[in-house]
């Protein structure tokens, strides 16, 4: 919210668009079960280390992080990164995005689409909990702003922006300014402003962390809907184990001091709304097991190792 806006009750949060229900008895596959090694790599880290400052006071943000995420046609994948504060989750996202001061890495190689990362690009979009909206622009202008920078004609970019307003369930808010929107509404605008540019890789850094629990569940449901439509690859940093289990195809578990990737868990792709999934036995058991591993920093079973 704009600090200069007059104090008032937060705007009512409109419901997000309905998410199509899966066929009865269907089970969505985990993306990693259909990711043969011959598919081209989308993002790869090889021994990536990032330090800030100079010895002897240099701080190691991440150390020797290695992983491969492949390009899954007509499916995509959502990678959830969890771990304690200061373990380097955001550093990984910003290296992928090519954003300083986290980029470039101090040591190791980071690639997107098989090529070393050189700078930010339109193939990657970043959304964080700060929303990154321009306060002097309306909802439709904020969503269309990236298209304006690309030189898209005014009518075309406004038409495309209005289509995305419908996708994220904000019809009727086109002429409002960010200070007139609730936190959940602002985050929908930020997501639409990023996805309208068609990035192949969506990077989300605690995007729902500042929202109340009810709106957070709605935003998770909306993200699943948009992810299915876009069929892209999402990296999601979260402190919520339940959010990671619900949204992730794979959960990257990080440890701190120094930040490092210690294990990868595969989880089912969500079929149910989040409030329903949370009542299922598999969800409860997996969440509790993940919490235990984070607390004790225990290794995963052999079939879940990195």
CORRAQUI-V993414 format. One record per residue. RES is the residue in one letter. PHI is phi in whole degrees, -180 to 180 (* if undefined). PSI is psi in whole degrees, -180 to 180 (* if undefined). Layout:
BEGIN
RES;PHI;PSI
RES;PHI;PSI
END
This chain:
BEGIN
X;*;145
X;-71;125
X;-63;-22
X;-83;-9
X;-71;146
X;-66;146
X;-66;134
X;-163;169
X;-65;143
X;-63;146
X;-59;149
X;-62;140
X;-90;112
X;-69;149
X;-69;148
X;-72;164
X;-58;150
X;-65;140
X;-93;129
X;-56;134
X;-78;142
X;-71;160
X;-62;145
X;-56;132
X;79;1
X;-78;152
X;-129;114
X;-71;136
X;-74;154
X;-73;135
X;-59;-34
X;-68;-17
X;-77;-11
X;-123;37
X;-120;67
X;-62;152
X;-63;-21
X;-77;-12
X;-68;146
X;-65;147
X;-77;143
X;-99;-51
X;-134;134
X;-141;134
X;-115;133
X;-125;103
X;56;41
X;-78;127
X;-127;139
X;-133;124
X;-121;150
X;-117;137
X;88;179
X;-112;150
X;-59;149
X;-90;10
X;-106;14
X;-64;141
X;-106;127
X;-88;114
X;-81;-50
X;-138;152
X;-137;123
X;52;49
X;-86;128
X;-135;134
X;-167;164
X;-134;131
X;-117;124
X;-97;161
X;-83;108
X;-100;103
X;-64;138
X;60;23
X;-144;-56
X;74;-179
X;-155;146
X;-116;120
X;-103;119
X;-101;130
X;-107;122
X;-128;157
X;157;171
X;-67;161
X;-58;139
X;84;13
X;-93;0
X;99;13
X;-60;-49
X;-68;-32
X;-61;-43
X;-60;-46
X;-60;-44
X;-75;-25
X;-68;-43
X;-60;-41
X;-73;-17
X;78;30
X;-105;129
X;-77;162
X;-84;0
X;-71;-33
X;-102;141
X;-85;164
X;-65;155
X;-73;-36
X;-150;151
X;96;-178
X;-129;131
X;-119;130
X;-127;149
X;-128;136
X;54;35
X;80;2
X;-121;146
X;-57;138
X;-68;130
X;-115;-32
X;-168;171
X;-60;154
X;-150;161
X;-68;-13
X;-78;-6
X;-130;134
X;-127;140
X;-117;130
X;-126;130
X;-129;-179
X;-76;-4
X;-87;-4
X;71;-38
X;58;39
X;-94;150
X;-86;117
X;-66;-22
X;-92;2
X;-109;148
X;-75;175
X;-57;-51
X;-65;-36
X;-71;-37
X;-64;-45
X;-66;-36
X;-86;-4
X;-62;-43
X;-62;-37
X;-66;-35
X;-62;-43
X;-63;-27
X;-84;-3
X;85;17
X;-70;134
X;-56;151
X;-58;-48
X;-64;-42
X;-65;-44
X;-69;-34
X;-70;-38
X;-63;-43
X;-68;-37
X;-65;-41
X;-67;-34
X;-64;-39
X;-72;-31
X;-59;-40
X;-67;-39
X;-60;-39
X;-97;10
X;71;38
X;-118;27
X;-57;138
X;94;-9
X;-108;11
X;-55;-39
X;-95;5
X;-82;156
X;-100;159
X;-52;-37
X;-67;-14
X;-96;2
X;-109;151
X;-72;169
X;-60;-43
X;-64;-37
X;-68;-41
X;-60;-40
X;-68;-34
X;-63;-41
X;-61;-44
X;-63;-40
X;-66;-45
X;-63;-40
X;-64;-28
X;-83;-47
X;-72;-24
X;-62;-23
X;-84;-5
X;68;42
X;-68;143
X;-75;-27
X;-125;123
X;-106;123
X;-109;121
X;-125;116
X;-107;100
X;48;50
X;-66;-25
X;-112;11
X;-63;-29
X;-93;3
X;-94;153
X;-72;160
X;-55;-40
X;-65;-47
X;-69;-33
X;-61;-42
X;-63;-40
X;-62;-41
X;-68;-36
X;-62;-43
X;-64;-42
X;-64;-42
X;-60;-42
X;-61;-43
X;-62;-49
X;-67;-37
X;-62;-42
X;-64;-38
X;-69;-44
X;-78;-29
X;54;40
X;-100;-170
X;-112;131
X;-121;133
X;-109;120
X;-121;117
X;-90;130
X;-149;150
X;-95;-5
X;-94;115
X;-64;-40
X;-62;-40
X;-64;-41
X;-64;-43
X;-68;-39
X;-70;-43
X;-91;-31
X;-79;140
X;-77;-41
X;-132;144
X;-111;118
X;-89;117
X;-98;122
X;-105;152
X;-122;160
X;-109;168
X;56;65
X;-88;167
X;-65;129
X;-155;154
X;-89;117
X;-104;-26
X;-165;164
X;-131;128
X;-110;139
X;-97;135
X;-133;158
X;-66;148
X;-73;137
X;-67;134
X;-110;-30
X;-104;158
X;-57;154
X;-59;-36
X;-69;-27
X;-80;-43
X;-60;-37
X;-65;-16
X;-92;-4
X;-83;147
X;-62;-42
X;-62;-36
X;-67;-46
X;-63;-44
X;-66;-43
X;-68;-39
X;-63;-45
X;-65;-39
X;-66;-41
X;-65;-40
X;-61;-42
X;-62;-42
X;-67;-39
X;-66;-39
X;-71;-38
X;-100;-11
X;55;44
X;-85;152
X;-71;153
X;-80;164
X;-58;161
X;-58;-35
X;-78;0
X;-119;9
X;-68;153
X;-62;*
END
